[in-house]
Amino acid sequence: IPNGLDLTVYKPLDQSMARSLFSLPMHKHIVLFGAASPTGERRKGYQLLVEALDQIARTYPIDEICVVLFGQSEGIPSSLSGFPVHVIGTLHDDVSLAALYSSADVFVVPSLQDNLPNTVAEALACGTPCVAFNIGGMSDLIQHRVNGYLAAPFDTTDLARGIVELTIDRKEAGPMRQAARKTAETMLDQEMMAKHYVALYQDLGRARSTTTVR
C-alpha cells in the first residue's frame, strides 16, 4: 500500500508561475534533483547524475538545460558539466515543494539504493515525469516512457538518454505530465490509502476468526 499524499496540495501548478516564484529561467529545460543532502548521501547518486550530464553536454548545447537542486546546499557548484545550477536550498513546507516540482520538466532520481522515495510520488502528483534507475520500488510508480523513464541500473548513458528523451527530444510534454498526475490519482490518494488499510485489517480479522486455536 503506497504512502498517500494530499493531492489538493501536491498538484500541477502553472509552470511559468512556478518558475517565477523561484526566479528560474522560463525557456530552458529544467532538470530537478533533490534530497536532504544531495551531495552528502552517496546512495542518492549525485555523482551518477553528474556523469550523465557530462554525456549530455558532449552532444547538446549547454544553453538548453539548467539544473535545479534542493536540499542542503553545501558543496554544490554553480554549474555542472557546463549547465547552470540553481540551488534552492531546503524547503520547509509542502506548498513550496509542490511549486518547485511543477516548475521542472523532469525530476531525476539517480539513487544507488532506495525503496521508493517520497519525492517520486510527490513529483508525479505534481505532473512531473521522473527518470530513475530501475531498482527497488521505482517501477511501482514509474511506468517506462509513460510517466517517466526507467534506466538500466547504474548505467549513466541510459540515465542521460532518459533525461534527453524527457526534455530536449520531447515533442509534446502534455501526455506524459497528464500520465504522471493520473498515476497519483489512482495510486496515491490518502482516502484510497485509508480504504486499503481498512480492507486489509478486515481481511486479517476474518482470517483470525476462522483460525482454530489448538
N, C-alpha and C positions, 0 to 999 in steps of 0.2 A: 504494500500500500504506500504510494508515494506521499511525501510530506505535502500537505496542501498549502496554498497561497491565498491571500486576499486578492482576488482578481479584480476588485474595484480599485486597488492601489497599483498593483503590478499589471499594467495595461499599456497598450500602444499609445504614445503621445505623438503629436505632430513633430516630425523630425527637425524641421527648421527651428521651431520654437525651442525644442530640447537643446539643440546645438547653441542657440543664442544664450541660453541660461548658463552655459559653461564656457562661453566665448570660443567655441570650436568652429573650424572652417566649414562653410556651407557647401562648398563644391568639391570636396575631396571625399574619397572613400575612407571611412573611419573604421579602424581595426581596434577593438576594445579588448583589454586584458586586465584582470584584477584578481587580487587575493588579499588576505590580511597583511601578508608580507610578500609582495610579488617577487622580489629578488632574494629574499631570505629563506624561503622554503623551497629546497631543491625539488621536492616532489611535484611542485606546481608547474615545473617545466619552462621557466623563464628562458633558460639558455637555449632550449629547443625552439622557442618562438624566435629568438634572435637568429638562429641558424636558418630557419625558414625565411625570415625577412631578408637575410643575406642573399638567398637564392632568388627571391623575387626582385631584389634590387639589380641583379645582373641582367634582367630582361625587360623590366618595366621602368618608366620614368619615376623618379622619386617624388615628383610633384603630384602624383595621382593618389597617394595614400598618406594618411597620417595615423600615428599610433596613439591611443589614449590609454593611460594606465590609472587604476585607482587602487587604494590601499596605502600602506606606509611608503613614503617616497624616498627614503634614504637610498643613495647609490644608484639612482636612475638617471641616465644621461639625457641630454637634451635632444639627442637623435639616436636612432637605431638603424644601422645599415644605411644611413643617409636619410631615412624617413624621419620627419619631425615628430617629436614626442610631446604630448600634453599630459602633464601629471596632475591629476585631480586631487590626490590625497585620500584620506579616509572620509567616507560619508557616513553620517550618523543617523539618517532617517530613511525610511523606505521610499518616500515620495521622491527625494533627490536621486536615489539609486534607480528608481524606475525611469526617471527622466534621462539619466545617463545611458541606460540600456537603449532607450528609444532613440538616442542621438546616433547610435552606431549602425553601421551596415552589417557588421558581423562581430560576434563575441567568440574569442579564441580560448580554448581550454586545453593547453598542451601538457596536461598532467602526466607524470610518470606513474603515480599511484593515486587513485581516487575511487570511491564507490560511485556516488552520483552527487556532485556538488550542488548546493542550493542555487549557486549562481547560474547554472544551466537552466534550471526551472524558472528562475526569475527573468532571465534573458528571453526565453521562449514566450513567457507570459506577456512580455512587452513587444512581442512580434519581431524579435531579433534572432536571426538564424545563428547557429553555433557550429564551430569547427572544433573537433576534438579527436584524439586518438580513440580507436575502438577498444577501450579497456573498461573494466569494472561495469558499472551500470549505465555508461553513456548511451548505449544503444536502447536502453529502456525508454528514453525520451527523444533522442536524436535519430531521425529517420534519414538515411543517407540520400542526399540530393532531393529530399522532400522539404524538410525544415532545417537542414544543415548538411554537414559533411563529416563522415567518419573516416579518418585517415588510418592507414595501417600503423600499428603500434610503433611509435618512436621513429617513424620514417619522416624525416623533416622535409624531404622532397614532396611527399604526398601531402603533408601538412601545408606546405606552400601552395600546392595545387588547389587544395580546398579553399584557402584564403583568396586566391586569384579568381577561382570559379564564382565565389560568392560576392566578389567586389568588382574587379576590373572587367571580367569577362561576362558578368551577368547582364543580360539584355533587359530583363524585367524583374524588378525586385518584389513586386506586389504579391504574386502567388506564394513565394516562399515565406514571406513575412506573415501572410494570412495562415499558412500551414503551421507556422510556429505558434501563433496565437490559438489556433484550433487544438493543438496538442495540449496546451494549458487548460483550455475549457473542458476538454474531455477527460483529462487525467489528473489535474492539479487543483481543482476547486475544493475549498475547505469543506463545504457542506457534503460534497461527494465523499471526501476522505472520512468524515464522521459516519456516514451511512455504511461505508465499507467496514469500519471498525465495529459498528453495531451488529452488522451481519456476521462478522467473524466471531464476536463474543456469543451471539445466539447459536451459531453452529457448534461452538465449543461447549456451550451449556447443554445442548441437545445430546452431543456425543457423551458428555459426562453422565447425563441422566440415564443413558442406556447401557452404561458400563456396569457390569456386575462386580461388586467388591467381594473377594473371597477371603 
